[in-house]
Amino acid sequence: MTLARTRLRGGPPTRRALALGAAAALVAALAVPLTATAAVADDGTGLAGSELYVDPWSTTLEAAQSLSGQARDDAQLLGSIASATWFTDGTPGEVEAGVDAVVTAAAAEGRMPVLVAYNLPFRDCAQYSAGGAADTAAYNAWIDGFAAGIAGREATVILEPDGLGVIPHYTTLDGQVEWCQPAEVPAGTAATDRFEQLNHAVDAFAALPETSVYLDGTNAAWLSIGEISDRLLKAGVQRADGFFLNTSNYQFTANSTAYGTWVSQCIAYVTEVNPGDFGSCGNQYWNGGPATNWQGVGMSQYGEWSPDAADPALNTSGVDSRYASILGATAPTTRFVIDTSRNGLGPWNHEGAYGDTHEDWCNPPDRGLGARPDTTIDVPLVDAYLWIKVPGESDGKCYRGTAGPNDPERGYEDPAAGQWFTQQARELIAFAEPGIAALDCHVDWTPSLDGASAAVRLSGEVGSRFALAFAVPDGQQITKATRATVAQAEGIVTVTGAAKRTGNAPDTVVHADGAVQTPWQFLLDGRACTS
């Protein structure tokens, strides 16, 4: 797993999460067309059908502040699209305050925040994203603080990426002791502790009526269906809202959909039809079944799976027919979400380069953004496509079996896990599938010498009148604007006026009570702009 920069660090002075669109007068100006969702869940709660929150103080927009030119434009484009906010450390009080800030801002806007809890003891088996709480008691207290930060408001929690894929001292269903065997963790209790921790977290979040919580379902090129289904059940998936797939990975959405459907079918089978018979759950490593006359092969991750694929290694019909046969009238009900942040072109085919140390998950070259976040997916059992991994942030320093420090596939040293990776951000945008348009407006913000005002010039697609919205830090008050009106509520300023038509004069000059600070992102008539 690749660590995202934690929400508890960074940002402007006296920073807190601010609600874009808190006041009714700002709603139109603060629409986010790239991630808008049209429908709302029937009961008005839950992830499916909700509108996703876009954080105006995200780590992506933070990275943009130190960039220029194309690199800055890229970060601001990515920052205009909803992605998850990661919480990875801190005391229980600190995580409660950090979560509360984001959820408060999202609630004021009426949008759904997606929050990642990533602090299990000995997470990632002390690899690229090493860290986590000291022990079970510390973790449970941290989770309780996280849940207290949400309180009774809407939120979606992605609970511990890799938390079920990498378990210290774990023995699989077929009796294999897995590779993660740290000496620092008691071998006799490590796996039991992991499940205790995750069950506590599921119960803490499930107790919140407006919160959805999803457990780690790994990805379509990782654990077999029976293996991950067993782990999900041990972790409490039946009391959660479901599981998530493909976090920080690159597997095709079609493959994740098939894999997730099979996991849900396996869970239904082993809990309702033939308890504990995980061995009968068909999986991606041999795809024979009634529909193929029990002829099968291992499935390939390097193409999109479907029931009618001509390539046997991409054909799901055999496994599909196995589940139809063993389930009968029993319907699967466990739902899932898919991380589509970087899977537009699927996984990198390293073609045998670097042997077993290819690290194909680690900053692979020439990958593309996948489907935009969407909570109105018309696919059975799928609640949403989400950007859980923050696109543009590095997977870590990738050595691919060499001594480093350079990534041999790229010829230079990769940024540390969670740091901004300018070249990768450019690749993700250039190779996005579906394609993504550049932001079509620009805001030039020039502070005065005394810092009390800023001249604002608009360019690109600008109408005769404009509504320019931006978030300001705590304590910042915009008092007036030349040839324009100012409205400020919940830390959001909207400046409305007539655009200048000729010359180099600014469209407006905003004045602040105290030193004016440069906003991290602007929305012009509801569209995010570069700046």
VMD Tcl script that draws the C-alpha trace (Angstrom):
set ca {
  {0.00 0.00 0.00}
  {1.15 3.52 -0.73}
  {0.72 6.11 1.94}
  {-1.20 9.26 1.17}
  {-0.24 12.41 2.98}
  {-2.20 12.64 6.19}
  {-4.90 15.22 6.71}
  {-3.39 16.11 10.09}
  {-0.40 17.89 8.55}
  {0.19 20.85 6.31}
  {-2.06 23.60 5.02}
  {-2.34 27.33 5.50}
  {-2.02 29.01 8.91}
  {-4.97 28.30 11.24}
  {-6.25 25.99 8.59}
  {-9.46 24.07 9.01}
  {-11.66 22.32 6.47}
  {-14.08 24.78 4.97}
  {-17.44 24.06 3.38}
  {-17.66 25.06 -0.25}
  {-21.22 26.07 -0.88}
  {-22.46 26.30 2.69}
  {-24.73 29.25 2.05}
  {-27.64 28.83 -0.33}
  {-26.49 31.82 -2.33}
  {-23.25 30.00 -3.16}
  {-24.65 26.70 -4.36}
  {-24.66 27.53 -8.07}
  {-21.21 29.06 -7.93}
  {-19.72 26.07 -6.18}
  {-21.05 23.22 -8.29}
  {-18.36 20.73 -9.29}
  {-19.35 19.59 -12.78}
  {-16.61 17.00 -13.13}
  {-18.00 14.95 -10.24}
  {-21.64 15.93 -10.07}
  {-24.16 13.20 -9.36}
  {-27.74 13.46 -10.42}
  {-29.63 11.10 -8.15}
  {-29.98 10.80 -4.41}
  {-30.44 7.55 -2.51}
  {-34.07 6.77 -1.79}
  {-33.65 7.20 1.94}
  {-31.33 10.19 1.64}
  {-28.49 8.38 3.41}
  {-25.53 6.25 2.41}
  {-22.86 6.56 -0.25}
  {-24.93 5.40 -3.23}
  {-26.62 8.38 -4.84}
  {-24.83 10.97 -2.72}
  {-22.89 13.98 -4.00}
  {-19.20 13.73 -3.18}
  {-17.33 16.40 -1.27}
  {-14.35 18.17 -2.87}
  {-11.91 19.46 -0.25}
  {-10.68 23.02 -0.96}
  {-7.67 22.35 1.30}
  {-6.73 18.94 -0.11}
  {-3.17 17.65 -0.26}
  {-3.43 17.89 -4.07}
  {-4.17 21.61 -3.97}
  {-1.50 21.99 -1.29}
  {1.02 20.44 -3.70}
  {-0.06 22.87 -6.43}
  {1.05 25.84 -4.34}
  {4.73 25.01 -4.86}
  {4.38 24.20 -8.57}
  {4.25 26.32 -11.72}
  {3.31 25.99 -15.37}
  {1.88 22.67 -16.60}
  {2.65 20.92 -13.32}
  {0.55 23.44 -11.37}
  {-2.28 23.23 -13.91}
  {-2.27 19.45 -13.60}
  {-2.46 19.51 -9.81}
  {-5.28 22.05 -9.86}
  {-7.20 19.95 -12.38}
  {-6.84 16.84 -10.22}
  {-7.70 18.87 -7.13}
  {-11.02 19.86 -8.67}
  {-12.22 16.24 -8.56}
  {-13.40 14.47 -5.42}
  {-10.80 12.19 -3.87}
  {-10.56 10.62 -0.44}
  {-9.05 12.29 2.61}
  {-6.58 10.03 4.41}
  {-6.01 9.91 8.18}
  {-2.89 7.97 9.05}
  {-1.66 8.98 12.51}
  {-2.15 11.33 15.44}
  {-3.66 10.96 18.88}
  {-7.34 10.10 19.33}
  {-8.01 13.78 20.01}
  {-6.09 14.89 16.94}
  {-7.86 12.50 14.59}
  {-11.22 13.47 16.08}
  {-10.52 17.14 15.38}
  {-9.23 16.46 11.86}
  {-12.19 14.28 10.93}
  {-14.64 16.74 12.48}
  {-13.22 19.56 10.37}
  {-13.72 17.68 7.10}
  {-17.14 16.30 8.01}
  {-18.34 19.70 9.24}
  {-17.33 21.30 5.95}
  {-18.95 18.55 3.90}
  {-22.15 18.64 5.97}
  {-22.47 22.41 5.47}
  {-22.37 21.78 1.73}
  {-24.67 18.77 1.85}
  {-22.04 16.50 0.32}
  {-20.52 13.15 1.22}
  {-16.91 13.08 2.48}
  {-14.87 9.94 1.78}
  {-12.44 9.30 4.62}
  {-9.68 6.69 4.77}
  {-8.73 5.23 8.16}
  {-5.18 3.89 7.82}
  {-3.52 3.33 11.17}
  {-3.54 -0.40 11.95}
  {-0.61 -1.63 14.05}
  {2.19 -2.80 11.79}
  {0.37 -1.66 8.65}
  {1.84 -2.64 5.30}
  {4.15 -5.05 7.16}
  {6.55 -2.11 7.77}
  {7.19 -1.60 4.04}
  {6.64 1.58 2.01}
  {3.82 2.81 4.26}
  {5.14 1.59 7.59}
  {3.60 2.99 10.74}
  {0.36 2.66 12.61}
  {-0.88 2.54 16.17}
  {1.27 0.89 18.83}
  {-1.15 -1.89 19.79}
  {-4.80 -2.92 19.87}
  {-5.73 -0.62 22.74}
  {-4.12 2.37 21.03}
  {-5.79 1.54 17.73}
  {-9.23 1.11 19.25}
  {-8.89 4.46 21.01}
  {-7.84 6.08 17.73}
  {-10.84 4.58 15.93}
  {-13.13 5.81 18.69}
  {-11.73 9.30 18.19}
  {-12.26 8.98 14.43}
  {-15.88 7.94 14.95}
  {-16.45 10.77 17.44}
  {-15.26 13.21 14.78}
  {-18.00 12.00 12.44}
  {-20.69 11.93 15.14}
  {-24.19 11.84 13.65}
  {-23.33 13.22 10.22}
  {-22.92 11.61 6.81}
  {-19.55 10.10 5.96}
  {-18.08 7.16 4.08}
  {-15.16 5.37 5.71}
  {-12.69 3.28 3.72}
  {-11.38 1.09 6.51}
  {-7.70 0.15 6.35}
  {-6.48 -0.43 2.78}
  {-4.39 -3.65 2.76}
  {-5.76 -4.42 6.23}
  {-7.00 -7.81 5.03}
  {-4.53 -8.32 2.20}
  {-1.45 -8.14 4.44}
  {-1.96 -9.74 7.88}
  {1.09 -10.46 10.07}
  {1.70 -14.17 10.75}
  {-1.44 -15.24 8.94}
  {-2.19 -18.78 7.76}
  {-4.36 -19.04 4.65}
  {-7.27 -21.40 4.08}
  {-4.95 -23.87 2.35}
  {-2.50 -23.86 5.26}
  {0.16 -21.55 3.83}
  {1.89 -19.17 6.25}
  {2.06 -15.81 4.50}
  {5.24 -13.84 3.87}
  {4.58 -11.07 6.44}
  {6.22 -12.52 9.56}
  {7.70 -9.64 11.55}
  {9.71 -10.58 14.62}
  {8.37 -7.54 16.45}
  {4.80 -8.93 16.47}
  {3.79 -11.99 18.52}
  {3.22 -14.76 15.99}
  {0.60 -16.48 18.12}
  {-1.75 -13.52 18.42}
  {-0.97 -11.16 15.50}
  {-3.72 -12.39 13.17}
  {-6.30 -12.61 15.94}
  {-5.40 -9.07 17.01}
  {-5.87 -7.81 13.44}
  {-9.40 -9.18 13.27}
  {-10.20 -7.83 16.73}
  {-9.06 -4.38 15.63}
  {-11.09 -4.42 12.43}
  {-14.22 -5.73 14.15}
  {-13.98 -2.96 16.72}
  {-13.70 -0.41 13.93}
  {-16.64 -1.86 11.99}
  {-18.82 -1.70 15.09}
  {-17.70 1.84 15.94}
  {-18.68 3.12 12.49}
  {-21.77 0.91 12.09}
  {-23.12 2.49 15.28}
  {-23.26 5.83 13.46}
  {-26.55 5.84 11.51}
  {-25.34 8.17 8.74}
  {-21.94 6.52 8.22}
  {-21.08 3.91 5.57}
  {-18.04 1.70 6.19}
  {-16.27 -0.57 3.70}
  {-13.60 -3.21 4.40}
  {-10.54 -4.13 2.33}
  {-11.37 -6.55 -0.50}
  {-7.87 -6.36 -2.06}
  {-7.95 -6.51 -5.89}
  {-8.68 -8.79 -8.81}
  {-5.02 -9.80 -9.21}
  {-4.41 -10.63 -5.55}
  {-6.23 -13.02 -3.23}
  {-8.48 -15.81 -4.46}
  {-12.23 -15.37 -4.00}
  {-12.54 -17.90 -1.20}
  {-9.55 -16.48 0.67}
  {-10.69 -12.86 0.69}
  {-14.29 -13.88 1.43}
  {-13.13 -15.76 4.53}
  {-11.10 -12.77 5.71}
  {-13.95 -10.34 5.08}
  {-16.34 -12.45 7.14}
  {-13.83 -12.69 9.99}
  {-13.46 -8.89 9.90}
  {-17.20 -8.25 10.20}
  {-18.28 -7.50 6.64}
  {-21.84 -8.61 7.43}
  {-22.12 -5.67 9.83}
  {-20.42 -3.24 7.41}
  {-21.79 -1.69 4.22}
  {-19.52 -3.81 2.07}
  {-15.94 -3.86 0.82}
  {-13.66 -1.81 -1.44}
  {-11.46 -2.96 -4.31}
  {-8.35 -1.85 -6.21}
  {-7.16 0.83 -3.80}
  {-3.85 2.26 -5.04}
  {-3.87 -0.32 -7.83}
  {-4.52 -0.36 -11.56}
  {-6.85 -3.28 -12.30}
  {-9.49 -2.69 -14.96}
  {-12.91 -1.70 -13.67}
  {-14.54 -4.59 -15.56}
  {-12.22 -7.04 -13.79}
  {-12.89 -5.49 -10.39}
  {-16.62 -5.68 -11.05}
  {-16.43 -9.39 -11.87}
  {-14.14 -10.06 -8.91}
  {-16.33 -8.13 -6.49}
  {-19.45 -9.89 -7.75}
  {-17.82 -13.27 -7.21}
  {-16.76 -12.27 -3.69}
  {-20.32 -11.25 -2.90}
  {-21.61 -14.52 -4.37}
  {-19.08 -16.53 -2.38}
  {-20.11 -14.78 0.84}
  {-23.76 -15.61 0.11}
  {-22.87 -19.23 -0.64}
  {-20.75 -19.88 2.46}
  {-23.19 -18.14 4.81}
  {-26.57 -19.19 3.39}
  {-26.16 -22.29 1.22}
  {-23.23 -24.39 2.42}
  {-21.62 -22.79 5.49}
  {-17.84 -22.68 5.41}
  {-17.39 -24.25 1.95}
  {-14.96 -21.64 0.66}
  {-13.27 -24.22 -1.55}
  {-16.27 -24.32 -3.87}
  {-16.03 -20.61 -4.62}
  {-14.82 -20.18 -8.19}
  {-12.01 -17.72 -8.70}
  {-9.78 -15.92 -11.16}
  {-6.94 -18.44 -10.96}
  {-8.90 -21.16 -12.78}
  {-11.99 -20.11 -14.67}
  {-13.60 -23.39 -15.67}
  {-17.26 -24.11 -15.00}
  {-20.46 -25.54 -16.47}
  {-20.54 -22.97 -19.27}
  {-17.07 -24.02 -20.47}
  {-17.55 -27.76 -19.96}
  {-15.20 -27.40 -17.00}
  {-12.31 -26.32 -19.17}
  {-10.41 -23.42 -17.67}
  {-7.24 -21.38 -17.44}
  {-5.82 -18.77 -15.12}
  {-7.22 -15.36 -15.92}
  {-5.01 -12.52 -17.16}
  {-5.03 -9.06 -15.63}
  {-3.84 -7.52 -18.91}
  {-7.23 -7.29 -20.59}
  {-10.83 -6.58 -19.68}
  {-12.86 -9.56 -18.48}
  {-16.32 -10.35 -19.83}
  {-18.63 -13.37 -20.27}
  {-18.18 -13.33 -24.05}
  {-14.47 -12.57 -24.35}
  {-12.84 -14.54 -27.17}
  {-9.61 -14.94 -25.18}
  {-10.17 -17.77 -22.67}
  {-7.95 -15.95 -20.16}
  {-10.39 -13.01 -20.16}
  {-13.64 -14.98 -20.17}
  {-15.76 -15.01 -17.01}
  {-18.54 -17.32 -18.18}
  {-17.14 -20.42 -16.50}
  {-16.90 -18.84 -13.07}
  {-20.21 -17.04 -13.56}
  {-21.91 -20.35 -14.30}
  {-20.34 -22.01 -11.25}
  {-21.96 -19.46 -8.97}
  {-25.29 -19.71 -10.78}
  {-25.15 -23.47 -10.20}
  {-24.26 -23.44 -6.49}
  {-26.37 -20.44 -5.44}
  {-29.66 -21.43 -7.01}
  {-32.24 -18.90 -5.85}
  {-29.92 -17.34 -3.23}
  {-29.00 -13.79 -4.20}
  {-25.74 -12.06 -3.20}
  {-26.23 -8.87 -1.18}
  {-22.77 -7.72 -0.05}
  {-22.00 -4.50 -1.91}
  {-18.70 -2.93 -2.93}
  {-16.95 0.15 -4.30}
  {-14.07 0.36 -6.78}
  {-11.08 2.71 -6.78}
  {-10.88 4.00 -10.36}
  {-8.32 6.73 -9.74}
  {-5.55 5.23 -11.89}
  {-6.95 2.26 -13.79}
  {-7.94 3.83 -17.11}
  {-5.41 1.75 -19.06}
  {-5.30 -1.15 -16.65}
  {-2.12 -2.52 -15.04}
  {1.39 -2.14 -16.43}
  {2.53 -5.18 -18.41}
  {6.20 -5.38 -17.45}
  {6.64 -8.35 -19.84}
  {8.92 -10.18 -17.45}
  {11.28 -7.28 -16.82}
  {12.91 -7.31 -13.37}
  {11.74 -10.88 -12.68}
  {9.72 -11.21 -9.48}
  {10.83 -7.76 -8.32}
  {9.01 -5.77 -11.02}
  {6.90 -3.92 -8.43}
  {4.20 -3.36 -11.04}
  {2.07 -1.57 -8.44}
  {4.77 1.01 -7.73}
  {4.64 4.11 -9.97}
  {4.25 2.11 -13.20}
  {4.85 4.19 -16.32}
  {2.23 5.60 -18.67}
  {-0.91 4.78 -16.68}
  {-4.10 6.84 -16.97}
  {-6.88 8.18 -14.80}
  {-9.92 5.93 -14.78}
  {-13.63 6.67 -14.54}
  {-14.46 9.84 -12.63}
  {-15.90 9.37 -9.14}
  {-19.58 8.49 -9.43}
  {-22.16 7.28 -6.91}
  {-24.91 6.57 -9.46}
  {-23.44 3.41 -10.96}
  {-26.06 1.26 -12.66}
  {-24.20 -1.99 -11.99}
  {-25.56 -4.63 -9.60}
  {-23.87 -4.60 -6.17}
  {-21.62 -1.59 -7.02}
  {-22.23 1.43 -4.78}
  {-19.72 3.78 -6.37}
  {-16.56 4.43 -8.31}
  {-14.27 6.43 -6.03}
  {-10.82 7.99 -6.17}
  {-9.52 6.47 -2.95}
  {-5.86 6.73 -3.84}
  {-5.04 10.40 -4.45}
  {-3.90 10.47 -8.11}
  {-0.59 12.24 -8.52}
  {0.84 11.12 -5.19}
  {3.77 8.72 -5.38}
  {3.60 5.02 -4.55}
  {7.08 5.21 -3.04}
  {10.70 4.88 -4.08}
  {10.59 2.02 -6.57}
  {13.85 0.09 -7.05}
  {12.50 -3.07 -8.80}
  {15.17 -5.30 -7.33}
  {18.07 -2.91 -7.89}
  {20.11 -1.10 -5.27}
  {18.50 2.25 -6.13}
  {18.20 5.12 -5.60}
  {16.85 5.49 -9.15}
  {13.74 3.76 -10.44}
  {15.27 1.71 -13.28}
  {12.08 1.95 -15.34}
  {12.09 5.75 -15.16}
  {15.79 6.54 -14.89}
  {15.43 8.85 -11.89}
  {14.55 8.66 -8.20}
  {10.84 8.53 -7.41}
  {9.39 10.73 -4.65}
  {8.73 9.08 -1.30}
  {5.33 7.47 -0.73}
  {2.58 10.06 -0.55}
  {4.63 12.93 -1.96}
  {3.59 14.70 -5.15}
  {4.93 13.10 -8.33}
  {4.78 15.69 -11.10}
  {5.67 13.34 -13.94}
  {3.14 10.73 -12.89}
  {0.39 13.34 -12.58}
  {1.09 14.42 -16.16}
  {0.96 10.81 -17.38}
  {-2.32 10.09 -15.59}
  {-3.97 13.08 -17.27}
  {-2.43 12.48 -20.71}
  {-3.47 8.81 -20.76}
  {-6.81 9.18 -18.96}
  {-9.57 6.84 -20.13}
  {-12.08 8.32 -20.51}
  {-10.19 11.47 -21.47}
  {-10.26 14.55 -19.30}
  {-10.43 18.17 -20.42}
  {-8.12 20.87 -19.09}
  {-9.61 23.59 -16.91}
  {-10.91 26.33 -19.21}
  {-10.52 29.44 -17.06}
  {-7.67 31.17 -15.26}
  {-7.53 33.52 -12.30}
  {-4.56 35.81 -11.84}
  {-4.41 36.93 -8.19}
  {-1.86 39.67 -7.48}
  {-1.54 40.85 -3.86}
  {-0.77 44.52 -3.23}
  {2.53 45.57 -1.71}
  {0.93 46.11 1.68}
  {-0.88 42.77 1.49}
  {-4.29 44.25 2.27}
  {-5.79 43.69 -1.19}
  {-5.36 41.65 -4.35}
  {-6.03 42.48 -8.00}
  {-8.01 39.76 -9.77}
  {-7.84 39.20 -13.53}
  {-9.98 36.57 -15.23}
  {-9.18 34.87 -18.52}
  {-10.35 31.94 -20.60}
  {-14.08 31.21 -20.78}
  {-15.47 34.28 -18.98}
  {-18.98 35.69 -19.45}
  {-20.05 39.31 -19.23}
  {-20.77 38.79 -15.54}
  {-18.96 36.50 -13.15}
  {-19.34 34.81 -9.77}
  {-15.92 33.92 -8.37}
  {-15.87 31.68 -5.29}
  {-12.93 30.68 -3.12}
  {-12.21 29.40 0.38}
  {-10.29 31.50 2.90}
  {-8.50 30.40 6.09}
  {-9.91 30.96 9.55}
  {-9.89 34.61 10.52}
  {-9.70 35.94 6.97}
  {-12.45 38.45 6.16}
  {-12.91 39.89 2.67}
  {-14.50 43.29 3.24}
  {-15.18 44.64 -0.25}
  {-14.37 44.37 -3.96}
  {-14.24 47.09 -6.60}
  {-17.10 47.03 -9.11}
  {-18.42 43.85 -7.45}
  {-20.36 42.60 -4.45}
  {-18.96 40.30 -1.77}
  {-20.74 37.56 0.18}
  {-18.90 35.50 2.80}
  {-20.28 32.56 4.77}
  {-18.70 29.51 6.38}
  {-15.25 30.57 5.18}
  {-16.37 30.83 1.55}
  {-16.22 34.11 -0.34}
  {-18.20 34.80 -3.50}
  {-17.37 37.91 -5.51}
  {-20.00 38.81 -8.12}
  {-19.53 41.48 -10.75}
  {-19.20 42.47 -14.39}
  {-16.08 41.34 -16.25}
  {-13.95 44.11 -17.74}
  {-13.95 44.00 -21.51}
  {-10.79 45.83 -22.60}
  {-7.30 46.72 -21.42}
  {-5.20 45.25 -18.65}
  {-7.20 46.59 -15.73}
  {-8.22 43.96 -13.17}
  {-11.75 42.59 -13.22}
  {-11.93 43.45 -9.53}
  {-9.75 44.25 -6.55}
  {-10.63 42.47 -3.32}
  {-9.83 44.02 0.04}
  {-9.33 42.12 3.28}
  {-9.39 42.90 6.97}
  {-5.72 42.15 7.57}
  {-3.32 40.47 5.17}
  {-5.05 38.77 2.25}
  {-3.94 35.19 1.57}
  {-3.88 33.60 -1.86}
  {-6.67 30.99 -2.21}
  {-5.72 27.48 -3.21}
  {-8.47 27.14 -5.79}
  {-11.04 29.33 -7.51}
  {-14.42 28.42 -8.95}
  {-15.66 30.72 -11.69}
  {-19.39 30.36 -12.34}
  {-19.17 26.85 -10.89}
  {-16.05 25.76 -12.81}
  {-12.67 25.17 -11.25}
  {-9.91 27.38 -12.71}
  {-6.16 27.37 -12.81}
  {-4.40 30.19 -11.02}
}
mol new
graphics top color blue
foreach p $ca { graphics top sphere $p radius 0.5 }
foreach p [lrange $ca 0 end-1] q [lrange $ca 1 end] { graphics top cylinder $p $q radius 0.2 }
display resetview
